Amino acid sequence: MAGEPAKRQKREEYKKSLNADESNAALPKKKFYRQRAHANPFSDHSLAYPKSPSDMDWASHYPAYAVKQPQEKDEAESHDSEKAIAITQPVEIADIGCGFGGLLFALAPRFPTSLILGMEIRTSVTEYVQEKVRALRAQNSATSGFQNAACIRANTMKFLPNFFAKGQLAKIFLCFPDPHFKQRKHKARIVSYTLNSEYAYVLKPGGIVYTITDVEDLHKWMVEHLEKHPSFERVREEEQEKDECVEIMRTETEEGKKVERNKGMKYVALFRRLEDPAWP
Amino acid sequence: MNMALPFQCLKAYRRSVKGKEETLLIGASGSRLVVVESSSGQGSTWPAEEEASKETEAPAEDEERPGKRIKLTPTNTNDSNSNKSNFSCLALSNDQQYIVAITGEDKCVRVFHIDSDYRIHQLSQRPMARRPCAITLTSDDSTILCADKFGDVYALPLLMSPDDGVQDQEVPPTTSTAEQPETPVEFKPSASVLTVHSGRNRKVLEEQIRQASLGQRKSKEPLKFKHELLLGHVSMLTDIVYANVNGRGYIVTSDRDEHVRVSRAPPQAHIIEGFCHGHEEFVNRLCLVSSGRLVSGGGDAQLFVWDWLNYRLLTTIDVRDAVLRFLKSQAELSSIVPANEEGFKVAVTGIWNVPRSDAQRDEILVTCEGVPAIFHFGFDEAGKKHEQAIPLNGNAIDVTVIQQSPDSCVAVASVDYVHKPGSLKDPREQKQDDQAIPTFTSGPDGQWQADSTLDTAAGFLTKQLSTAVGAAGLAGEVDLKAIQGLLYGTANLRKQPGTDPDQVA
């Protein structure tokens, strides 16, 4: 394609210039990270994902929360290549399909004591969010702001249980997901009866799944499939509107702003994770 | 050349008919089932001979990759005894009354009964929406659990009620929860022009509107029999196991993305209890062994032994090293071993429990794709205690184990006599189907040796093989590629590096 090499070259040069200065606090420019809006969740992306939640190197994503290794450790005993990967508290909020991170960066200051993770399948978009995390941390080093926000590239539809243990999360956000209009692509939707079992698995009882979309059809689909799932109940509207996350979700996501400009509709639905019933 | 398909599935079991104990051996060669009783050598085939010969006249189109469109009916709905699709899986009900089978190309779940005269009767055939790849039964035999290539597990009643499957019957909405809500209501586009979406989505939307205006919207017919979606992975399912522990039912499923998942059994199959994390390559087989532990294997160099109720890895068994040792010990096979042994990979195709009276010591038989041997491992919680490679004169295809007495077991194998031992594609110069079904026995010492007690039965099966040319859905000429496709495919589950569309883009 004409123009492609120039574009790639520009992106590479730009990213190199970012890497040159670790303390660079300038925010990354979105135009160097744009990527097509769709990814096939079924294909074998060469993803990095941990074998299990305890194998995940969380410390590199939340360095301020890294578990300090005892210094006086016997040299002969310690495996020198083994670095600490654990953090002092688990991730509690997951923004699945976080895109350019609008919600992530809005939530971080509002939930300063919770660790928040953006998960995004597109490489470039993930890089953008990671750069932005780095820049915001540098800008806010005095207050330790944004140390609780991070972003990783992941296919959550396949590997959510590789990252999170049973009952670990308090909130899951599914904001403006790919609607996958085609009938035969419906299994690729981020909400389905069978996938809801995995959301239920990583959520603690009482935890909330937040959904928002501008596509009415997808909204109905998500409501139908989550309501049908015995592990979830829909949160009533009064309660929904009292939840501070709902307003953030409406106004702070990139898609939310776009819809606002186009004067489109935004459909919100929240679902609470119920306790598992006793064995039959 | 007169050559038929080896038996791609094999099942042996003991049953009691009119107070008489007997051992039955069932094999599936291509699209055909053969059953034989071991002592009398009496048996039969399905479909019956005349139908089989009728089938040969039809062109063998079934070997082609089936179209994307869902075939709702098998090639001949009216003739319930017709079948051109190849069997891919056999399971036996716990009461040994029924054989549940999968035929691949027509995506059917079939239930058979073998009567006291060893005739095979098909009781039902149910075409699924997606190709099933593994089946098992609940411990009460009421329900078939059917896992498919698309990652979903469905529950089907083993026996269809008389009014089930009737053409006009409406499937109650609760039983088809997973089906897309294909409402016959007037078409409404799924998005408005206000909706923010990409160019691609806009094109899809335009196409939807155009199709609707043409009135061409093809809607998938729902399945016309009772089926219920239990659970699903966003991955290809490879195996499924049902377990009953202290009155609680569990479903264990494995997938191509390294997962071993433990769910509750119906009616709570939507609850995931946990995952046995540890595999780094695809998982292909699960096996519950006598002690209650779970063994899993696939593309990894080790088998994993699990305290699966606590998601705890107990020990691993180096299956790759066992295969390497075996290949190097055989003069004619050592050439297969690559110079760089590190790069040598195995794909586990089967794990079978060897029933023993000693519940602390577990024993399994294991086969790997394209390896002409069966591997026997004895182990306990601490690790491997015993290993034996049982050489075969061709690649191991399937194995079945029966307990003859408290301390003695018989293993029957199906061997690929079409390809050279150790090869997935090179044909042999001469057919050697005289030992297509070797049998081994193992006494209390755990050592396996060749056995002749089932020779009559094996001979009967082998005879059915050599006369089965054409009946396998293959036209007279032996189509090596088709045979290869039917017998081998496990190694293809391995992920290839550098296939990330995101990186290429």
Interface residues (C-beta under 8 A of the other chain):
Chain A: Q35 R36 A37 H38 A39 N40 P41 F42 S43 D44 H45 S46 L47 K51 S52 P53 D55 I121 R122 T123 M157 K158 F159 P161 N162 K166 P179 F181 K182 Q183 H186 K187 S192 Y193 T194 L195 N196 S197 E198 A200 Y201 D214 V215 E216 D217 L218 W221 E224 K228 H229 P230 S231 E255 K258 V259 N262 K263 G264 M265 D276 P277 W279 P280
Chain B: F150 G151 D152 T177 A178 Q180 P181 E182 K188 S190 A191 S192 L194 T195 V196 H197 S198 R200 N201 V204 L205 Q208 K220 L229 L231 G232 H233 V234 S235 R248 D257 E258 H259 R261 S263 R264 P267 Q268 H270 I271 I272 G274 F275 H277 G278 H279 E280 K495 Q496 P497 G498 T499 D500 P501 D502 Q503 A505
